[in-house]
């Protein structure tokens, strides 16, 4: 019987070698500035109570209204694959009382997120984010720190063709004043029912409407940035002065609306110029009401999510990916059954000392095994047969030029370390 092949679900991004190496590098470079600033890892569930997102992210958003992967578990509970990370972090902070300790609570996370979007280049149904959240301190300096951590991540990778856009969505006083005028403005527009409904839940949402007639109509809409209270305006000024101090270029985009409803105050997006329609490589902002909405105390928070898939695409477009592939230090070729068991234990010991070691498996003849060693890109090769075992001596061959060195098996690790150091020195690394 012949079985049919099974394919990955539509819109799902997966990373296989050798691309996975680049993916891993990008992810680590994006995380590293957060680690250096004292943020600590949170590993959270991939599915949560559906209410967490409908309440936290907001019913007016595309994410909640159209894009959630929601299912019932066997006990009839409604669960949803996480479409974003902030709500889950906040849920865990409240549930585990982290907000009763030292503030701010500083968290980083990375992993898969799920949105049932129409797949296209740079837009997937399962995608990867690296994110941070700083919870419990309302200080423009932490806004600047959060932005600078994202910025440093992109710089680590070597990206240049991106722009930081920022705005302020103000405090509740600013938004209430703006809301009155914005709703008045909407009365003069002919809106279909669905649009009017969205506007009722969150009037700002219509700034995000991509339909040409709406983009046109919204040109004359009152902008929130012109309604900032004195306090919100002075906060936003401070954030900008810190960014200048940090030499981080930005533009103020007062029409920017983020796709999630929890945002307040400073919000930002990093937009890359080489990615076509899916140009947002990361974004975030303050969410000062979120904790309370999720049943916690009224503490503020700010964070970001960076799209690892898109940053990888951007790194490819800008040709900044390091070209190095994984090459192990040593490749061992055992000849015969006794040699195989010695090779296994030698490889084990070498790895324990930090020397990367691969070995040949199967019953391949020496010639085939040498080819495999060559293909693997290993720097040195050792062949072990019966005579090497009985004499306790092996020859280390440098693949680059064929130079050979005899060494006692017991001294193999030390000798390899010396040779590898010499190699690195010779390459001027
Ligand atoms: P977001 O803007 O929805 O924010 O997502 C952050 C980033 O994830 C985007 O800039 C984009 O790079 C990437 N991304 C989003 N959707 C997709 C997709 N379908 N395919 C590929 N990449 C995608 C958030 O999720 C907020 N939780 C960020 C945040 C944290 N705000 C405050 N704290």
Boltz pocket constraint, residues with backbone or C-beta under 6 A from the ligand:
constraints:
  - pocket:
      binder: B
      contacts: [[A, 83], [A, 84], [A, 85], [A, 86], [A, 115], [A, 117], [A, 122], [A, 123], [A, 124], [A, 125], [A, 126], [A, 127], [A, 128], [A, 129], [A, 131], [A, 132], [A, 133], [A, 259], [A, 260], [A, 270], [A, 280], [A, 281], [A, 282], [A, 283], [A, 284], [A, 285], [A, 286], [A, 287], [A, 302], [A, 303], [A, 304], [A, 305], [A, 306], [A, 307], [A, 308], [A, 309], [A, 310]]
      max_distance: 6.0
